[in-house]
């Protein structure tokens, strides 16, 4: 049995009876059913949303980004479709947007927005920070660059939120390794610091990189890194993290470690002090 089906079609084809449908499946969307005990994952809900559109909608937004390999997309995000509908069920967002066949790419037999079109929709329809988080993840997975999206933005100059899209694309950085890193980078930019580079290599005495810094300013020798929880449950990782940090500092870097409990104001103050130590009087934010 397939995990996600269009109930009416299965009954029409004689694949299932109404009783078998009620017994083995439960409702996901109108006329769309999922096998009992199968998790309602982002992927299964994406398949269900596409079936709900009678296989004519184009999957875009965060669901499309996940299909293209983007990480850190929440399992419970709405499924966005390019599709005209006046009665959209909860869990699906349908928009009657213009698109060309060049904007569509087949994945698992479904019509999915290309990486470029996916980025175009993410940047227009999500709040800035959430859009940049998703664009970072999409860029990290596919190598997406802002110039890839420019032809689509130029094609639809009259579309809503084009300015919002251009802002998000300008802030996109595929070097981010997590949403926390993206949000930290945006915090620093919004505070007025120069835009930090990401994944900065630090080399040992033999010229081989032993660390790639989350973000920072190489000329100033300042690194800012988000410290996750992984080392707290893995002793070997903790030991390496501490040795890595010592080696970074031994090479003259001023290292600012950020944890989840840090308040934004405190992070900004610590980075400001790092700049003041490097270039007294040069960094006034």
Buried (B, 14 or more C-beta within 10 A) or exposed (E): EEBBBBBEBBBEEEEBEEEEBEEBBEBBBEBBBBBEEBEBBBBBBBBBBBBBBEEEBBBBBBBBBBBBEBBBBEEEBBBBBBBEBEEBBEBBBBBEBEBEEEBBBEEEEBBBBBBBBBBBBBBBBBEBBBBBBBBBBBBBBBEBBBEBBBEBBEBBEEBEBBEBBBBBBEBBBBBBBBBBBBBBBBBBBEBEBEEBBBBBEBEEEEEEEBBEBBBBBBEBBBBBBBBBEEBEEEEEEEEEBEEEBEBBEEBEBBBBBBEEEBEBEEBBEBBBEBBEEBEEEEBEE
